[in-house]
């Protein structure tokens, strides 16, 4: 089904009127437990129009994780599919603030003792449009992280964050009204939701796609003449293993990577599959929407760079004392500007740790401006382009060396022997940590562990060579945002190490 912006605006207004009519107040939270549907879009923007806060919930989360989000944000309203509601219903009695559940479909009968009302979507939206005024720095949404390192944490995003982020990204991607964008990432993921906001800003068409197999992505690209696709590395790995229909790349004007470094070999394959498409290599934080991008003109000469700050933002690298690093000096990435979010929901301690007064270029402190300290390490070259090293928590410390897992993975990808790879630091009594490699080879003739180890020894200094290689024939595990689940892999590696499995 195709919706015009005018039709969507009318539905959005009805959602806003229905929420206000149901007693929803300014800044009350509205949880969206839906897949990629027009009801999700109207629910999110309708909540904003009502002055409420929308909370997108990833459909792949377990019911217990969803319950945590609903309880943590004190959701007043939940909009859900019948299937999602059925899975959650036994748990909802524990929620103290939930007043209304809207089912996109037929509403089931109330159960004895049920404290919340249940309405069918069609009945809910039979309201006249309404709206409430607010200001740009009001809370617009709470975006929960994937929860791969524990329970999901909520990042508080303002209307200003959403609007200026959309303007910035749409500007450097040169998005136009005749573009066809494919929303393949989860809408609960900041980069996924930005497919909506940038499409709205440009007046472009946005295709909402829930897929099971990567071939479905190519089929939709061919069917609708997609001109722009943003994805995370695991999806790009899978797409480059497939035969592309000619029509899939016929109108593709750009492809953009986010959520992790895109290995050079994968980038080369994508450029061969879609030679007319411009590559955009991006880096971002949920806490600051997008942070940097590499212009396509630099992709051939600086393929390892994450670029420079997106328009109207500043991104730089600092030492532990907050002073700015010089060229090629590794430090922490700091982002300042209008896309820096408001902080973490109900977590003052973590907010104070990550959102701090912005260091100025001359060594002073801009006391009235808060920047986000990313926890990511990088360095800049003499021209100001940034190069990602790794997350503070992911860095591997072995034999006195600080090893970037990203560098290890790039070298392994360059061998051409594997499709996916993750480098993990595992406690080692002698070395501090040893490098464990988990790799997937999805080709018809996978390499042996010994062949991969030999390739590593040829390309790496001795301290970087993995002590253990786990070579698989199935894709590596994903977190709810589609990224490789490093936390699960690290936990598994530690357990295996503790079991004293012999190293290679």
Residue pairs with C-beta under 8 A, 6 or more apart in sequence:
1 38
3 11
3 38
5 200
5 203
8 38
8 41
8 42
10 129
11 38
11 42
11 46
11 125
12 41
12 42
12 45
12 46
12 49
13 46
13 49
13 129
13 130
13 131
14 42
14 46
14 125
14 126
14 127
14 128
14 129
15 42
15 43
15 45
15 46
15 47
15 49
15 50
15 124
15 125
16 46
16 47
16 49
16 50
16 129
16 130
16 131
16 132
17 50
17 127
17 128
17 129
17 130
18 46
18 124
18 125
18 126
18 127
19 30
19 46
19 47
19 50
19 52
19 77
20 50
20 130
20 132
21 127
21 130
22 77
22 99
22 100
23 99
24 30
24 50
24 52
24 76
24 77
25 51
25 52
26 51
26 52
26 132
26 134
26 138
27 51
27 52
27 53
27 138
27 139
28 52
28 53
28 76
28 77
29 52
29 53
29 54
29 55
29 73
29 74
29 75
29 76
29 77
29 142
30 43
30 47
30 52
30 53
30 54
30 55
30 75
30 76
30 77
30 78
30 79
31 54
31 55
31 57
31 69
31 70
31 73
31 75
31 77
31 78
31 79
32 40
32 43
32 44
32 54
32 55
32 56
32 57
32 79
33 57
33 59
33 66
33 78
33 79
33 80
33 81
33 84
33 85
33 88
34 40
34 43
34 59
34 79
34 80
34 81
34 84
34 104
35 59
35 81
35 210
36 183
36 187
36 208
36 209
36 210
37 104
37 208
38 208
39 79
39 104
39 121
40 56
40 79
40 187
41 196
41 208
42 125
43 54
43 79
44 54
44 56
44 141
44 187
44 193
44 196
45 54
47 53
47 54
48 54
48 140
48 141
48 159
49 130
49 131
49 132
50 130
50 131
50 132
51 131
51 132
51 133
51 134
51 138
52 76
52 77
53 73
53 139
53 140
53 141
53 142
54 140
54 141
55 69
55 73
55 75
55 141
55 142
55 144
55 154
56 141
56 143
56 144
56 187
56 188
56 193
57 66
57 69
57 70
57 144
57 188
58 144
58 146
58 186
58 188
58 189
58 480
58 481
59 84
59 186
59 210
60 186
60 480
61 69
61 147
61 152
61 480
63 87
63 88
63 91
64 91
65 147
65 151
65 152
66 84
66 88
67 88
67 91
67 92
67 94
67 95
68 151
68 152
69 75
69 144
69 152
69 154
70 78
70 92
70 95
70 98
71 94
71 95
71 96
72 151
72 152
72 154
72 345
72 346
73 142
73 154
73 345
74 96
74 97
75 95
75 97
75 98
76 97
76 98
76 99
76 100
77 98
77 99
77 100
77 101
77 102
78 85
78 98
78 100
78 101
78 102
79 101
79 102
79 104
79 121
80 88
80 101
80 102
80 103
80 104
81 103
81 104
81 105
82 103
82 104
82 105
82 106
82 108
85 101
85 103
85 108
86 108
89 111
92 98
92 101
92 116
93 113
93 114
93 115
95 116
98 115
98 116
99 116
99 117
100 116
100 117
100 118
100 119
101 116
101 117
101 118
101 119
102 118
102 119
102 120
102 121
102 124
103 118
103 119
103 120
103 121
104 121
105 120
105 121
106 120
107 118
107 119
107 120
107 123
108 118
110 117
110 118
134 159
135 159
136 158
136 159
136 160
136 163
137 158
137 159
137 160
137 342
138 158
138 159
139 156
139 157
139 158
139 342
140 157
140 158
140 159
140 161
140 162
141 156
141 157
141 162
141 193
142 154
142 155
142 156
142 157
142 345
143 154
143 155
143 157
143 188
143 189
143 190
143 193
143 286
144 152
144 153
144 154
144 155
144 188
145 152
145 153
145 154
145 155
145 286
146 152
146 479
146 480
146 481
146 483
147 153
147 479
147 480
148 479
148 485
148 486
148 487
148 488
149 487
153 344
153 345
153 347
153 350
154 344
154 345
154 346
154 347
155 190
155 286
155 287
155 341
155 343
155 344
155 345
156 341
156 342
156 343
156 344
156 345
157 190
157 289
157 341
157 342
158 341
158 342
160 338
161 289
161 338
161 339
161 340
161 341
161 342
162 197
162 289
163 197
164 312
164 337
164 338
164 339
165 194
165 197
165 289
165 290
165 339
166 194
166 197
166 198
166 200
166 201
167 201
167 311
167 312
168 290
168 310
168 311
168 312
168 313
168 339
169 175
169 194
169 198
169 289
169 290
169 310
170 198
170 201
170 202
171 311
172 280
172 293
172 295
172 310
172 311
173 198
173 228
173 254
173 256
173 280
174 254
175 181
175 198
175 199
175 201
175 202
175 204
175 228
176 202
176 204
177 202
177 203
177 204
178 204
178 227
179 199
179 202
179 204
179 205
179 227
179 228
179 253
180 204
180 205
180 206
180 207
180 224
180 225
180 226
180 227
180 228
180 251
181 195
181 198
181 199
181 204
181 205
181 206
181 207
181 226
181 227
181 228
181 229
181 230
182 195
182 206
182 207
182 209
182 217
182 220
182 221
182 224
182 226
182 228
182 229
183 192
183 195
183 196
183 206
183 207
183 208
183 209
184 192
184 209
184 211
184 217
184 229
184 230
184 231
184 235
185 191
185 192
185 195
185 230
185 231
185 232
185 481
185 482
186 192
186 480
186 481
186 482
187 193
187 195
187 196
188 480
188 481
189 259
189 481
189 482
190 284
190 286
190 289
191 230
191 232
191 258
191 259
191 282
191 284
191 290
192 481
194 230
194 289
194 290
195 206
195 230
196 206
198 204
199 205
199 206
204 228
205 224
207 220
207 224
207 226
209 216
209 217
209 220
211 217
211 220
214 235
214 238
214 239
214 242
215 242
217 229
217 235
217 239
218 239
218 242
218 244
218 245
218 248
219 245
219 248
220 226
221 229
221 247
221 248
221 249
221 252
222 245
222 246
222 247
222 248
222 250
223 247
225 247
225 250
225 251
226 248
226 251
226 252
227 251
227 252
227 253
227 254
228 252
228 253
228 254
228 255
228 256
229 252
229 254
229 255
229 256
230 255
230 256
230 257
230 258
230 282
231 239
231 255
231 256
231 257
231 258
231 482
232 257
232 258
232 259
232 260
232 481
232 482
232 483
233 257
233 259
233 260
233 261
233 262
233 263
233 266
233 483
233 484
234 420
234 475
234 476
234 478
234 482
234 483
234 484
235 482
236 257
236 262
236 266
236 270
237 266
237 419
237 420
238 475
239 270
239 273
240 266
240 269
240 270
240 273
241 419
241 442
241 443
244 273
244 274
248 274
249 273
249 274
249 275
249 276
249 277
252 274
252 276
252 277
253 276
253 277
253 278
254 277
254 278
254 279
254 280
254 296
255 270
255 274
255 277
255 278
255 279
255 280
256 279
256 280
256 281
256 282
256 293
257 267
257 279
257 280
257 281
257 282
258 282
258 283
258 284
258 290
259 481
259 482
259 483
260 483
260 484
261 304
261 306
261 388
261 406
261 409
261 410
262 281
263 409
263 410
263 413
263 414
264 303
264 304
264 410
264 413
264 414
265 413
265 414
265 416
266 413
267 279
267 281
267 299
267 303
270 277
270 279
271 277
271 279
271 299
278 296
279 296
279 299
280 293
280 294
280 295
280 296
281 293
281 294
281 299
281 303
281 305
281 306
281 307
282 290
282 292
282 293
282 294
282 306
282 307
283 290
283 291
283 292
283 293
283 306
283 307
283 386
283 388
284 290
284 291
284 292
285 291
285 335
285 372
285 374
285 376
286 341
287 335
287 340
287 341
287 354
287 355
287 372
287 374
288 313
288 335
288 337
288 339
288 340
288 341
288 372
288 374
289 339
289 341
290 310
290 339
291 309
291 310
291 313
291 315
291 333
291 335
291 339
291 374
292 306
292 307
292 308
292 309
292 310
292 315
292 386
293 306
293 307
293 308
293 310
294 302
294 305
294 306
294 307
294 308
294 385
295 307
298 305
298 307
298 385
302 381
302 385
304 387
304 410
305 381
305 385
305 386
305 387
306 378
306 386
306 387
306 388
307 385
307 386
308 315
308 384
308 385
308 386
309 315
309 335
309 337
310 339
312 337
312 338
313 335
313 336
313 337
313 338
313 339
314 335
314 336
314 337
315 333
315 334
315 335
315 336
315 386
316 324
316 325
316 333
316 334
316 380
317 324
317 325
317 329
317 330
317 331
317 332
317 333
317 334
317 378
317 379
317 380
317 386
318 324
318 325
318 331
318 332
318 334
318 359
318 373
319 325
319 329
319 331
320 331
320 332
322 359
322 365
323 359
323 363
324 331
324 359
324 361
325 331
325 379
325 380
327 379
327 380
327 381
327 382
328 379
328 380
328 381
328 382
329 379
330 377
330 378
330 379
330 389
331 377
331 378
331 379
332 373
332 374
332 375
332 376
332 377
332 392
333 373
333 374
333 376
333 377
333 378
333 386
334 358
334 359
334 371
334 372
334 373
334 374
335 371
335 372
335 374
336 358
336 369
336 371
336 372
340 355
340 370
340 371
340 372
341 372
343 351
343 354
343 355
344 350
344 351
344 354
353 373
354 372
354 373
354 374
354 375
355 370
355 371
355 372
355 373
356 370
356 371
356 373
357 365
357 366
357 367
357 369
357 370
357 371
358 365
358 366
358 369
358 370
358 371
359 365
359 366
359 371
360 366
375 391
375 392
375 393
376 388
376 389
376 390
376 391
376 392
377 388
377 389
377 390
377 391
377 392
377 395
377 404
378 386
378 387
378 388
378 389
379 386
379 387
379 389
380 386
380 387
381 387
388 406
389 395
389 404
389 406
389 407
390 404
390 405
390 406
394 405
394 425
394 486
395 402
395 403
395 404
395 405
395 425
396 402
396 403
396 404
396 405
396 408
396 423
396 424
396 425
396 433
396 435
397 403
397 425
397 432
397 433
398 425
398 428
398 431
398 432
398 433
398 434
398 435
398 463
399 431
399 432
399 463
400 432
401 463
401 464
403 423
403 425
403 435
403 463
403 464
405 422
405 423
405 424
405 425
407 464
408 423
408 435
408 437
408 460
408 464
408 466
409 421
409 422
409 423
411 456
411 459
411 460
411 464
412 418
412 421
412 423
412 437
412 439
412 452
412 455
412 456
413 421
414 459
415 452
415 455
415 456
415 459
417 439
417 441
417 447
417 451
417 452
417 455
418 439
418 440
418 441
418 447
418 452
418 471
419 440
419 441
419 442
419 443
419 475
420 439
420 440
420 442
420 475
420 476
420 484
421 437
421 438
421 439
421 440
422 437
422 438
422 439
422 476
422 484
422 486
422 489
423 435
423 436
423 437
423 466
424 435
424 436
424 437
424 438
424 486
424 489
424 490
424 493
425 433
425 434
425 435
425 436
425 490
426 433
426 434
426 435
426 436
426 467
426 468
426 490
426 493
426 494
426 497
427 433
427 494
427 497
428 434
428 467
428 497
434 466
434 467
434 468
434 503
435 464
435 465
435 466
435 467
436 466
436 467
436 468
436 469
436 470
436 493
436 497
437 452
437 456
437 466
437 468
437 469
437 470
438 470
438 472
438 476
438 489
438 493
439 452
439 469
439 470
439 471
439 472
440 471
440 472
440 473
440 474
440 475
440 476
441 447
441 471
441 472
441 473
442 473
442 474
442 475
446 471
446 473
447 471
448 471
449 469
449 471
449 504
450 504
452 469
452 471
453 465
453 466
453 469
453 504
456 464
456 465
456 466
457 465
466 504
467 503
467 504
468 493
468 496
468 497
468 501
468 503
468 504
469 504
470 493
476 484
476 485
476 489
477 484
477 485
477 488
477 489
478 484
478 485
479 485
479 487
479 488
